[in-house]
Amino acid sequence: MGGERSVPWIDAEALMDAAQQKCGLRDFEDPTFPERLQRFVEVLNAGHFSPEARDQVIDQVSDTLVARLQIADARMQNPAVSAERIEQPLMVTGLPRSGTTLLHSLLVEDPANRGPRLAEILDPTLPAELDSVEPDRMRELDLRNERFLEAIPRMIQAHPYLDMGARSLMECESWPALDFRNTYPNLFHRAQMSLEVLTDDPPGHYAFHRAFLQHRQHGAAPRRWALKGTEHQYNLELVRNLYPDARVIWIHRDPLKVVPSFLELLAMMREALVGPVDRPALAAETLPATAERIDALLSDPLLDADFVCHVHYLDFMQDPARAVREIYGRFELPFSKAFAERLEAWTDENALTRHGKWEYALADFDLSASDVEKHFANYRERFGIHVEDR
C-alpha cells in the first residue's frame, strides 16, 4: 500500500519534467503553487495505484500541470486576459444531490448564457468558441471522458449529464484542480484519486476560479456565465466581493434524500478508485461535518440578500421551466422566446433516468431518518423544506 513505501513512487520533479517536455513552460505565476503541488504529491504517494500504472499516472497529472502552466503563460503574455470582467454570473448552489446540476443545465440553454465544459478544463488552450475546435481534437477529449466513465461505471447513472462527452457541463469545484487545490477525479482518476480538498484557502480558491473564467472568456462572444458549485453557499461574502453583480440561486432539497444520495456517490467513487469502503464509517465522518458547516452559515446575514434567490426542489421539479422563468423574473433578466423553446426541448429529450435509476438508501450507511433529522433540523426549519415522498 502507498503508506508502506520507503521511497515515493512519484515526486514533484518527475511531474514537472514530464510537463516541461510536453509544453516547454515552467512558470506558474504563483509563488504558492509549489507548496500545493508538494501536498498533492504526498496524497498521490499515499494512494493505491500499481507500479504498472506509474507512467499513466505521471502522464495524466502532467497533463493537468501543462494546463495550469498554459493558463499562467496566457496571462503573462497578454494582460488583457486578466482584465476580462466577469459580469452578472448566475451561480447555482446547494447541497450536493439537490438538483443543482439539472438547474445549471437548464440555465445554459439560454442563448445569452454559457457554461464551463469538460473540454475547456481538460485543455484550456482550446479556442474560446468550442464550435471552432477541430473534430478530431474534440473526439480525443470525448475519449478522455469515456475513460473516466469506464473507471467509475455507475457515474453515468448518478450524473447522466456526462453523456455529452467533452461538452458536458462542469461544476465550479472542477477547475481548481488545475491549480492543485483538490483532487477532482475527472482529472486524476488514473491516479485512483477520489475528491479530496488539498488547501484551506477560500480566497485563493476563488481568485483562481475567476482567473479560469477570464482565461476562457477572452476572445469569446460576450455571454453571461451560468455556473454551478456546491460550495458557494458557504462563501457568499467572497462571491459578492469577487463578483459584485453575481446572482446566486440556492436550491434546497429534503436532507432525507440528499444525504443518502451524496453518501452513495462518495462511496461509489471511492470504491471504484481507491478500494473497499466502510459505509457506516463514511457516514459517521461526513454527516456531522456537513451539518456543522450548514448550521454555521445559517446566521450569515447574506442568506437573505437581494443577490440570493432560494428555490425549493419540489417546486422546481414540478415544473422546471416555470421555476426558471420565476428565477429570471426575480432577477429581472430577459426571458427570450428562444430560451423558452430550448427549455421545453431539453426537458423532453433528457430524462433523468435515461441511463438507469440512481439507487441509494440510508440503511446502507446504518442511518435512520431520525439520524439525519437531528443533524439537519435547523436547516429544514430555516428554509421550510418539506419531506419528499418516499
C-alpha positions in Angstrom: 0.0 0.0 0.0 1.1 3.6 -0.5 1.7 4.3 3.2 4.2 1.3 3.3 6.6 2.7 0.6 10.1 3.7 1.8 10.6 5.7 -1.4 7.9 7.7 -3.1 6.9 6.4 -6.5 6.4 9.8 -7.9 7.9 13.2 -6.9 7.2 16.8 -7.9 10.3 16.9 -10.1 9.2 13.9 -12.2 5.9 15.5 -12.8 7.4 18.9 -13.7 9.9 17.3 -16.1 7.0 15.4 -17.8 5.1 18.7 -18.1 8.2 20.6 -19.3 8.6 18.0 -22.1 5.1 18.5 -23.2 4.8 22.3 -23.3 8.2 23.8 -22.5 6.8 26.1 -19.8 7.7 26.2 -16.1 6.3 29.5 -14.6 3.1 29.2 -12.7 2.8 33.0 -12.0 2.2 32.0 -8.4 4.9 31.5 -5.7 2.5 29.4 -3.6 1.9 26.8 -6.3 4.9 24.5 -5.4 3.6 24.1 -1.9 0.3 22.9 -3.3 2.0 20.6 -5.8 4.0 19.1 -2.9 0.9 18.5 -0.9 -0.7 16.8 -3.9 2.4 14.6 -4.4 2.1 13.5 -0.7 -1.6 12.5 -1.3 -0.7 10.8 -4.5 2.0 8.6 -3.0 -0.3 7.6 -0.2 -2.6 6.2 -2.8 -3.1 2.7 -4.2 -2.1 2.8 -7.9 0.1 0.0 -9.0 3.7 0.1 -10.2 2.5 -0.7 -13.7 0.2 2.4 -13.7 3.1 4.8 -12.7 3.7 6.1 -16.2 -0.1 6.6 -16.9 -0.4 8.5 -13.6 2.5 10.7 -14.5 1.0 11.3 -17.9 -2.4 12.3 -16.6 -1.1 14.5 -13.8 1.5 16.2 -16.1 -1.4 17.0 -18.5 -3.0 18.9 -15.6 0.3 20.7 -14.9 0.5 21.6 -18.6 -3.0 23.1 -18.5 -2.1 25.2 -15.4 1.1 26.4 -17.0 -0.7 27.4 -20.1 -3.2 29.4 -18.2 -0.4 31.2 -16.4 1.5 31.8 -19.6 -1.5 33.3 -21.4 -2.0 35.8 -18.5 1.7 36.8 -18.5 1.8 37.1 -22.3 -1.4 39.1 -22.6 -2.5 41.4 -19.8 -5.9 41.7 -21.5 -6.8 38.2 -20.2 -6.6 39.3 -16.5 -8.5 42.4 -17.4 -11.6 40.5 -18.5 -14.7 41.4 -16.5 -16.9 38.5 -15.4 -20.2 40.3 -15.4 -23.5 39.2 -13.8 -22.7 35.5 -13.5 -25.5 33.2 -12.5 -24.3 30.8 -9.8 -26.4 27.8 -8.8 -25.5 26.4 -5.4 -26.9 24.0 -2.8 -26.0 20.7 -1.1 -24.8 18.0 -3.5 -27.6 15.9 -5.0 -30.2 18.6 -4.6 -30.9 19.3 -8.3 -28.1 21.8 -8.8 -26.8 20.1 -12.0 -30.2 19.9 -13.6 -30.9 23.6 -12.9 -27.5 24.5 -14.2 -28.2 22.5 -17.4 -31.4 24.4 -18.0 -29.8 27.8 -17.4 -27.2 27.1 -20.0 -30.0 26.6 -22.6 -30.4 30.3 -22.6 -28.6 31.6 -25.7 -27.4 34.5 -23.6 -25.6 32.2 -21.2 -22.6 30.0 -21.4 -21.4 27.2 -19.1 -17.9 25.7 -18.5 -17.4 22.5 -20.4 -15.2 19.5 -19.7 -13.2 20.1 -22.8 -12.2 23.6 -21.5 -10.9 22.1 -18.3 -9.0 19.2 -20.0 -7.5 21.7 -22.5 -7.7 25.4 -21.6 -5.9 26.3 -24.8 -8.9 25.4 -27.0 -10.4 28.2 -29.0 -12.8 30.4 -27.0 -15.7 29.2 -29.0 -15.8 25.3 -28.9 -17.7 25.1 -32.1 -14.5 26.0 -33.9 -12.5 23.2 -32.3 -11.2 20.6 -34.7 -13.5 17.5 -34.7 -10.5 15.2 -34.2 -9.5 17.1 -31.1 -13.0 17.0 -29.6 -13.0 13.3 -30.2 -9.8 12.9 -28.3 -11.3 14.8 -25.4 -14.5 12.7 -25.7 -12.3 9.6 -25.2 -10.9 11.0 -22.0 -14.4 11.4 -20.7 -15.2 7.8 -21.8 -12.1 6.5 -19.9 -13.3 8.3 -16.8 -16.8 6.8 -17.0 -15.2 3.4 -17.5 -13.2 3.9 -14.4 -16.4 4.7 -12.4 -19.1 2.7 -14.1 -22.1 3.9 -12.1 -21.2 7.5 -12.5 -23.4 7.8 -15.6 -26.4 6.9 -13.5 -25.6 9.5 -10.8 -24.7 12.1 -13.4 -26.5 11.3 -16.7 -25.4 14.7 -18.0 -21.9 13.3 -18.6 -23.3 11.6 -21.7 -22.4 14.9 -23.5 -18.8 13.8 -23.5 -16.3 16.6 -23.7 -19.2 19.1 -23.9 -20.5 18.0 -20.5 -21.1 20.9 -18.2 -18.7 21.1 -15.2 -19.2 22.4 -11.7 -17.1 25.1 -10.1 -15.2 22.5 -8.0 -13.6 21.1 -11.1 -11.2 23.7 -12.4 -9.5 24.5 -9.1 -8.0 21.0 -9.5 -5.9 22.6 -12.3 -4.4 24.7 -9.5 -4.0 21.6 -7.4 -6.5 22.8 -4.8 -8.4 19.5 -4.9 -8.1 16.1 -6.5 -11.2 16.2 -8.8 -11.5 12.7 -10.2 -12.1 13.7 -13.8 -8.5 14.9 -13.9 -6.9 12.4 -11.6 -8.8 9.1 -11.9 -5.8 7.2 -13.3 -4.1 8.0 -10.0 -7.0 6.4 -8.3 -7.9 9.7 -6.5 -11.4 10.5 -5.5 -12.4 14.0 -4.4 -10.2 15.5 -1.6 -9.6 19.1 -0.7 -5.9 19.9 -0.5 -6.0 23.5 0.8 -8.0 25.6 3.2 -7.7 28.8 1.3 -11.1 30.1 0.1 -9.8 33.5 -1.1 -7.1 31.7 -3.2 -9.7 29.2 -4.5 -12.0 32.0 -5.7 -9.1 34.0 -7.2 -8.3 31.1 -9.4 -12.0 30.5 -10.1 -12.1 33.9 -11.6 -8.7 33.6 -13.4 -10.0 30.5 -15.2 -13.2 32.2 -16.3 -11.2 35.2 -17.6 -9.0 32.8 -19.5 -11.8 31.0 -21.2 -13.9 34.2 -21.8 -11.1 36.1 -23.5 -11.8 36.2 -27.2 -15.3 34.7 -26.9 -18.6 36.3 -27.9 -20.0 38.2 -24.9 -22.3 36.0 -22.9 -23.1 35.6 -19.2 -21.6 32.8 -17.3 -24.0 30.3 -15.8 -22.2 28.3 -13.1 -22.9 25.6 -10.5 -21.0 24.8 -7.4 -21.9 23.2 -4.1 -19.6 25.4 -2.0 -20.9 28.9 -3.0 -23.4 29.0 -0.2 -20.6 28.8 2.3 -18.7 31.7 0.7 -21.4 34.3 -0.1 -19.2 37.2 1.0 -16.3 36.1 -1.1 -18.7 35.6 -4.1 -20.1 39.1 -3.6 -16.7 40.7 -3.3 -15.2 38.9 -6.3 -18.4 39.1 -8.5 -20.3 42.2 -7.2 -23.2 41.7 -9.6 -23.5 37.9 -9.3 -26.9 36.3 -8.9 -26.8 33.2 -6.6 -29.6 30.6 -6.9 -29.7 28.3 -3.9 -31.8 25.2 -4.3 -33.0 23.3 -1.2 -33.9 19.7 -1.0 -35.1 17.3 1.7 -32.0 16.1 3.6 -33.5 12.6 3.8 -32.9 12.4 0.0 -29.8 14.5 -0.2 -27.8 12.7 2.5 -28.0 9.0 1.2 -27.6 10.1 -2.4 -24.5 12.1 -1.6 -23.0 9.4 0.6 -23.6 6.8 -2.1 -21.9 9.0 -4.6 -18.9 9.4 -2.4 -18.8 5.6 -1.6 -19.2 4.7 -5.3 -16.2 6.9 -6.3 -14.0 5.7 -3.6 -14.8 2.0 -4.2 -14.0 2.4 -7.9 -10.8 4.4 -7.5 -9.4 3.6 -4.0 -10.9 0.3 -2.8 -13.5 -1.1 -0.3 -15.5 1.5 1.6 -16.8 1.2 5.2 -20.1 2.9 4.5 -21.2 3.5 8.2 -17.7 5.0 8.9 -18.0 7.2 5.8 -21.4 8.4 7.1 -20.1 9.0 10.6 -17.3 11.1 9.2 -19.3 13.1 6.6 -22.7 13.7 8.1 -21.7 15.7 11.3 -19.1 17.7 9.3 -21.7 18.7 6.7 -24.3 19.6 9.3 -21.8 21.7 11.3 -21.0 23.7 8.2 -24.7 24.2 7.4 -25.5 25.3 10.9 -22.6 27.8 10.9 -23.9 29.5 7.8 -27.5 29.9 9.0 -26.6 33.1 10.8 -25.0 34.6 7.7 -26.8 37.9 7.0 -26.2 37.4 3.3 -28.6 34.5 3.2 -31.5 36.9 2.6 -29.5 39.4 0.5 -31.0 40.6 -2.8 -28.5 38.7 -4.9 -29.6 35.3 -3.4 -32.7 33.5 -4.7 -33.9 30.5 -2.8 -35.6 27.7 -4.7 -37.3 24.6 -3.3 -36.5 21.3 -5.1 -40.1 20.1 -5.1 -41.4 23.3 -6.7 -38.5 23.2 -9.2 -39.2 19.5 -10.2 -42.9 20.1 -10.5 -42.4 22.5 -13.4 -38.7 23.2 -14.2 -39.4 25.6 -17.0 -41.7 27.7 -14.8 -39.2 27.7 -12.0 -36.5 29.0 -14.3 -38.9 31.7 -15.6 -39.6 32.7 -12.0 -35.8 32.9 -11.2 -35.4 35.2 -14.2 -38.3 37.3 -13.0 -36.8 37.6 -9.5 -33.5 38.9 -11.0 -35.3 41.0 -13.7 -33.5 39.1 -16.5 -34.9 39.0 -20.1 -36.6 35.6 -20.8 -36.4 35.1 -24.6 -38.7 33.1 -26.7 -35.7 31.1 -27.9 -34.9 30.2 -24.3 -38.4 29.1 -23.6 -38.4 26.8 -26.7 -35.0 25.3 -25.8 -36.1 24.6 -22.2 -39.1 22.7 -23.5 -37.0 20.7 -25.9 -34.3 20.0 -23.3 -36.6 18.6 -20.7 -38.3 16.4 -23.3 -35.0 15.0 -24.6 -33.1 14.4 -21.3 -34.9 12.1 -18.9 -33.1 11.8 -15.7 -33.2 8.0 -15.7 -32.1 7.6 -19.3 -29.0 5.6 -18.2 -30.8 3.8 -15.4 -32.0 4.8 -12.0 -29.6 6.0 -9.4 -30.2 3.9 -6.3 -29.3 4.8 -2.7 -30.6 4.1 0.8 -30.0 5.4 4.3 -29.9 1.8 5.6 -26.8 1.1 3.5 -25.0 3.5 5.8 -26.6 2.3 9.1 -28.5 5.5 9.2 -32.2 6.2 10.1 -34.4 9.1 9.3 -34.0 10.4 12.8 -30.2 10.3 12.5 -30.4 12.7 9.6 -33.1 14.9 11.1 -31.2 15.6 14.2 -28.3 16.9 12.1 -30.4 18.9 9.7 -33.3 20.1 11.8 -32.1 23.7 11.9 -31.6 23.7 8.1 -35.0 22.3 7.4 -36.7 24.8 9.7 -34.8 27.8 8.5 -35.8 27.2 4.8 -39.1 25.5 5.3 -38.0 22.3 3.5 -40.8 19.7 3.1 -40.3 16.0 3.4 -40.4 14.3 0.0 -42.5 11.2 -0.7 -40.5 8.0 0.0 
